[in-house]
Amino acid sequence: MQSYTALEQVHVSQATVVTIGAFDGVHRGHQSLIRQALTYGEEHNQIPAVLTFYPHPEMVLRGFRPGFYLTMPDAKSALLGDLGVKIVISHPFDEHVRHMRAAEFVESLVKHLKVGSLWVGPDFAMGYQREGTVEFLRGESARYWFDLRIVDLMDAGGERVSSTRIRAALASGDVAEAARLLGRAYRLPGQVVRGAGRGATIGIPTANLAVQEEQAIPSRGVYAAWVRSGDSLHKAVVNIGHRPTFDGVGSAQTVEAHLLDYTGDLYDQHIALDFVARLRDEQKFDGIDALVSQIQKDINDGREIFAASQ
């Protein structure tokens, strides 16, 4: 898979089957669309290519929103590559692109990608003030001799899936529903940083994860999750919240993972959490003993969930 950060960087010698969209999360609806495009590309000798945008258009049009992205550009490109896409372009969505006329954008697509077929959703629109509607693209397809395919973001079972639904599931802590819509566990990447060290003092050490501000984080609570560190995979119980027993509600939110049956050092390493299930809401306890007792229960509950899923 070849990854580019701008459309102008791409020069192909063979026609492409192109899909355009934000593709945040690369969820089941995206996967279904792309697999259909891949099949078409194989039948018509066209290279599969995806044009997406970073920042997400909503982050430019409506302003910065913390916790918005389900997948950052590198993760998104990797997921698209795993599906079989050969060319992934994360084109910058800036003021220039925002004001670009639809005809100019199509001309650039044809120039750099030799578009043989273009696949978009029924509500797709591109260009200044969303003038490049499906009807506009029908005219452009006749002008430039490419095939236009209109496809709903439905999965193989006929369910409409959206990134908005997945963000809502994460915001409510329903990581199981998010995983169902994604077709895989929701993954939260970050770097392990030093925290206050309180976990070690009570015999339950944690890896404190520094997460990019733009990355979506499940709502406050306790979860069972897999920790991916390099090629290693570890079971963990993860706490997301403000540590009200220690710090109070007004403190900064933290993401802390207690790895089960693990004694190594993860400081400064980049890891990822794959969420399996929500165990409980965030709680404030009367003291350390009550907190430790609940954490031990969380660990046991987590072990049961991992055992049931294997």
Secondary structure, DSSP 8 states (H G I E B T S, - for coil): -EEESSGGG---SS-EEEEES--TT--HHHHHHHHHHHHHHHHHT-EEEEEEESS-HHHHHS---TT-BSS-HHHHHHHHHHHT-SEEEEE---HHHHT--HHHHHHHHHHHH-EEEEEE-TT--BSGGG-B-HHHHHHHHHHHT-EEEE---B-TTS-B--HHHHHHHHHTT-HHHHHHHHTS--EEEEEEE----HHHHTT---EEEE--TTB----SEEEEEEEEETTEEEEEEEEEE--TTTT-TTS--EEEEEETT-----TT-EEEEEEEEEEE-----SSHHHHHHHHHHHHHHHHHHHHHH-
